[in-house]
Amino acid sequence: MIIRRAQATAYILDHVKISIRDGELLVGNRTVRPRSGILSPEMDPYWIMDEIDTIDTRPQDQFVFTEADKATYRNVLLPYWQGRSMKDFINAKMTPEVKGALADRVIKLSRSNNRIMISLKQP
């Protein structure tokens, strides 16, 4: 895993463009284009499929997701990460009772800063 992460980092450093916009005193961003977002299919590759055709028109955080982007997601990223993501790993470890509590919305799992958070539903 350490070698794999090192190779991924090397690939990113060799291939990702650096964006420096006119008039910027502090430069650097997570994306080259303004108002761009980052997908993390290694964490959860499934949620985007619910929004892939409406991500540019949804009420919050609208992003341009071109037809080429959609095809790459559907044909490359999603098939690769299905069954390999953190969500899949977590789901495989959950007991039926926990899965039931999630389905009934008694609890909610979320990830923040690489930690799993459990929220209890308020009565």
Rosetta silent file (secondary structure, phi, psi, omega in degrees, C-alpha in Angstrom):
SEQUENCE: MIIRRAQATAYILDHVKISIRDGELLVGNRTVRPRSGILSPEMDPYWIMDEIDTIDTRPQDQFVFTEADKATYRNVLLPYWQGRSMKDFINAKMTPEVKGALADRVIKLSRSNNRIMISLKQP
SCORE:     score description
SCORE:     0.000 S_00000001
   1 L     0.000  -38.418 -179.317    0.000    0.000    0.000 S_00000001
   2 H   -63.881  -43.453  178.496    2.856    2.403    0.796 S_00000001
   3 H   -64.418  -41.595  179.592    4.437    1.841   -2.641 S_00000001
   4 H   -60.500  -44.247  178.437    1.047    2.248   -4.318 S_00000001
   5 H   -65.645  -39.487  177.981    0.465    5.591   -2.576 S_00000001
   6 H   -63.342  -41.732  177.994    3.974    6.750   -3.459 S_00000001
   7 H   -65.826  -38.674  177.693    3.387    5.864   -7.120 S_00000001
   8 H   -65.043  -42.262  177.958    0.038    7.691   -7.091 S_00000001
   9 H   -62.866  -43.869  178.680    1.693   10.766   -5.566 S_00000001
  10 H   -61.226  -41.266  178.640    4.471   10.651   -8.170 S_00000001
  11 H   -61.894  -45.963  179.790    1.880   10.413  -10.959 S_00000001
  12 H   -60.980  -46.991 -179.337   -0.018   13.405   -9.598 S_00000001
  13 H   -62.711  -31.770  179.445    3.144   15.483   -9.250 S_00000001
  14 H   -81.553  -24.933 -169.913    4.136   14.617  -12.825 S_00000001
  15 H  -118.097  -23.520 -175.827    0.722   15.153  -14.457 S_00000001
  16 L   -79.976  132.814  179.661   -1.487   17.592  -12.548 S_00000001
  17 L   -73.973  150.252  175.644   -1.403   21.154  -13.804 S_00000001
  18 L  -103.586  132.591 -177.959   -0.626   24.027  -11.466 S_00000001
  19 L  -105.377  120.915  172.761   -2.964   26.991  -11.660 S_00000001
  20 L  -125.410  111.043 -176.153   -1.625   30.501  -11.103 S_00000001
  21 L   -92.469  154.579  178.923   -4.241   33.131  -11.920 S_00000001
  22 L   -54.908  134.088  174.599   -3.593   36.789  -12.723 S_00000001
  23 L    81.952   -2.917 -179.845   -3.261   38.952   -9.632 S_00000001
  24 L   -75.688  132.565  173.998   -2.967   36.081   -7.162 S_00000001
  25 L   -95.427  -34.401  172.958   -0.512   36.619   -4.347 S_00000001
  26 L  -109.123  122.919 -174.656   -1.154   33.220   -2.809 S_00000001
  27 L  -116.069  163.049  177.870   -1.299   30.526   -5.442 S_00000001
  28 L   108.836  141.022 -178.246   -2.288   26.933   -5.618 S_00000001
  29 L  -156.483  167.950  178.334   -5.589   25.146   -5.469 S_00000001
  30 L   -77.955  -15.537 -179.306   -6.962   21.632   -5.431 S_00000001
  31 L  -137.452  161.491  179.443   -8.211   22.090   -8.996 S_00000001
  32 L   -81.451  -39.323 -178.017   -7.118   23.972  -12.105 S_00000001
  33 L   -89.676  145.294  173.749  -10.516   25.464  -12.913 S_00000001
  34 L   -64.366  152.101  179.275  -12.374   27.866  -10.632 S_00000001
  35 L    54.879   42.650  176.035  -15.466   26.396   -8.921 S_00000001
  36 L  -105.958  156.743  178.375  -14.257   22.866   -9.425 S_00000001
  37 L  -121.849  167.281  178.748  -14.737   20.032   -7.036 S_00000001
  38 L  -115.851  128.460  174.110  -12.826   16.922   -6.162 S_00000001
  39 L   -93.652  146.043  178.002  -14.410   13.503   -6.267 S_00000001
  40 L  -126.215   74.945 -177.575  -13.040   10.818   -3.987 S_00000001
  41 L   -64.921  -19.080  177.174  -14.245    7.516   -5.414 S_00000001
  42 L   -68.126  -22.690  176.808  -11.789    5.677   -3.177 S_00000001
  43 L   -88.440  -50.585 -178.044  -13.968    6.750   -0.244 S_00000001
  44 L  -155.595   98.415 -177.058  -17.452    6.360   -1.778 S_00000001
  45 L   -82.369   -1.916 -169.238  -17.832    5.837   -5.526 S_00000001
  46 L   -93.572  -34.631 -172.335  -21.617    5.452   -5.412 S_00000001
  47 H   -60.579  -34.627 -176.007  -23.143    8.785   -4.372 S_00000001
  48 H   -63.439  -28.511 -179.688  -22.121   10.552   -7.565 S_00000001
  49 H   -64.706  -27.799  176.987  -24.277    8.188   -9.630 S_00000001
  50 H   -71.344  -23.503 -173.917  -27.353    9.643   -7.893 S_00000001
  51 H  -121.315    4.434 -171.132  -26.337   13.147   -9.012 S_00000001
  52 L   -59.636  -33.231 -179.201  -24.265   12.603  -12.143 S_00000001
  53 L   -94.354   -4.554 -179.093  -26.919   14.022  -14.481 S_00000001
  54 L  -124.084    5.080 -174.349  -28.032   16.858  -12.175 S_00000001
  55 L   -63.298  -25.410  179.207  -24.780   18.004  -10.587 S_00000001
  56 L   -88.034   -6.492 -179.355  -24.710   21.098  -12.813 S_00000001
  57 L  -125.291   -1.697 -178.883  -28.294   22.110  -11.944 S_00000001
  58 L   -64.107  157.851 -175.598  -28.716   21.049   -8.300 S_00000001
  59 L   -63.847  -35.126 -177.477  -29.526   23.856   -5.827 S_00000001
  60 L  -111.175  150.618  172.601  -26.219   23.658   -3.923 S_00000001
  61 L    41.433   63.395  178.660  -22.633   23.414   -5.178 S_00000001
  62 L   -76.412  134.384  178.311  -23.284   23.259   -8.894 S_00000001
  63 L  -132.701  146.212  174.554  -20.374   21.936  -10.942 S_00000001
  64 L   -77.036  122.402  178.658  -19.835   21.455  -14.652 S_00000001
  65 L  -127.313   96.502 -173.085  -19.571   17.734  -15.266 S_00000001
  66 L   -66.052  165.428  176.503  -19.089   17.241  -19.001 S_00000001
  67 H   -61.550  -34.745  176.338  -20.332   14.240  -20.926 S_00000001
  68 H   -66.051  -41.028  176.263  -16.690   13.141  -21.219 S_00000001
  69 H   -60.773  -44.980 -179.586  -16.320   13.450  -17.429 S_00000001
  70 H   -61.715  -42.731 -179.879  -19.481   11.390  -16.946 S_00000001
  71 H   -64.284  -41.365  177.769  -18.250    8.702  -19.336 S_00000001
  72 H   -62.724  -42.324  179.918  -14.905    8.500  -17.530 S_00000001
  73 H   -64.347  -49.015 -176.917  -16.674    8.195  -14.198 S_00000001
  74 H   -66.170  -40.047 -170.058  -19.139    5.563  -15.392 S_00000001
  75 H   -97.090  -18.912 -176.568  -16.686    3.500  -17.470 S_00000001
  76 H  -119.733  -61.305 -172.445  -13.381    3.826  -15.609 S_00000001
  77 H   -67.987  -51.445 -178.059  -13.603    5.147  -12.050 S_00000001
  78 H   -59.913  -49.658  179.451  -16.812    3.505  -10.839 S_00000001
  79 H   -60.637  -35.693  179.715  -15.971    0.008  -12.149 S_00000001
  80 H   -67.161  -44.352 -172.739  -12.495    0.198  -10.645 S_00000001
  81 H   -86.904  -13.217  177.545  -13.607    1.343   -7.172 S_00000001
  82 L   -60.090  124.776  179.645  -16.735   -0.823   -6.848 S_00000001
  83 L    84.243   -7.230 -178.399  -15.958   -3.296   -4.093 S_00000001
  84 L  -116.600   -5.111 -172.146  -12.620   -1.602   -3.260 S_00000001
  85 L   -79.868  166.760  175.556  -13.731    1.636   -1.639 S_00000001
  86 H   -61.033  -38.116  178.153  -13.664    2.620    2.005 S_00000001
  87 H   -60.412  -42.528  178.410  -17.480    2.511    1.982 S_00000001
  88 H   -63.864  -41.072  178.884  -17.351   -1.108    0.814 S_00000001
  89 H   -61.650  -46.993 -179.635  -14.800   -1.951    3.509 S_00000001
  90 H   -64.521  -45.455 -179.111  -16.929   -0.345    6.232 S_00000001
  91 H   -60.624  -35.385  179.848  -20.149   -1.955    4.969 S_00000001
  92 H   -68.510  -24.579 -178.534  -18.477   -5.380    5.021 S_00000001
  93 H   -90.476  -14.485 -176.546  -17.575   -4.894    8.703 S_00000001
  94 L   -75.936  141.802  175.967  -21.019   -3.736    9.870 S_00000001
  95 L   -77.379  162.063  175.811  -23.299   -6.091   11.719 S_00000001
  96 H   -58.021  -32.926  179.465  -26.888   -6.586   10.546 S_00000001
  97 H   -65.397  -42.927  178.960  -28.036   -4.555   13.580 S_00000001
  98 H   -66.666  -42.823  177.750  -25.938   -1.562   12.575 S_00000001
  99 H   -59.977  -38.860  177.690  -27.109   -1.841    8.953 S_00000001
 100 H   -65.291  -42.107  178.596  -30.705   -1.888   10.242 S_00000001
 101 H   -64.205  -36.708  175.936  -30.131    1.203   12.376 S_00000001
 102 H   -66.255  -45.957 -179.397  -28.694    2.979    9.339 S_00000001
 103 H   -62.239  -36.268  179.499  -31.625    1.931    7.154 S_00000001
 104 L   -83.904   -0.723 -179.693  -34.076    3.116    9.825 S_00000001
 105 L    61.683   32.169  174.137  -32.093    6.367   10.155 S_00000001
 106 L   -76.028  -37.629  175.829  -31.492    5.808   13.857 S_00000001
 107 E  -129.262  162.436  177.192  -27.805    6.539   13.238 S_00000001
 108 E  -137.015  132.656  176.437  -25.868    8.157   10.433 S_00000001
 109 E   -98.984  139.038  173.379  -22.262    7.488    9.453 S_00000001
 110 E  -146.263  158.739  179.918  -20.124   10.210    7.936 S_00000001
 111 E  -111.751  135.405  176.508  -16.435   10.697    7.290 S_00000001
 112 E  -146.084  125.752  179.166  -14.501   13.753    8.367 S_00000001
 113 L    52.479   43.996  178.228  -10.729   14.116    8.379 S_00000001
 114 L    62.244   24.660  175.335  -10.332   10.383    7.730 S_00000001
 115 E  -120.198  148.725  175.701  -12.438    9.503   10.795 S_00000001
 116 E   -92.173  127.439 -179.102  -15.769    7.748   10.883 S_00000001
 117 E  -110.898  138.468  175.681  -18.404    9.753   12.744 S_00000001
 118 E  -115.858  123.003  178.272  -21.619    8.256   14.127 S_00000001
 119 E  -109.003  130.569  175.836  -24.535   10.607   14.694 S_00000001
 120 E   -90.160  139.590  176.763  -27.506    9.493   16.759 S_00000001
 121 L   -68.779  132.731  179.605  -30.975   10.578   15.720 S_00000001
 122 L   -78.127  138.410 -179.666  -32.440   12.983   18.225 S_00000001
 123 L   -68.072    0.000    0.000  -35.780   11.887   19.752 S_00000001
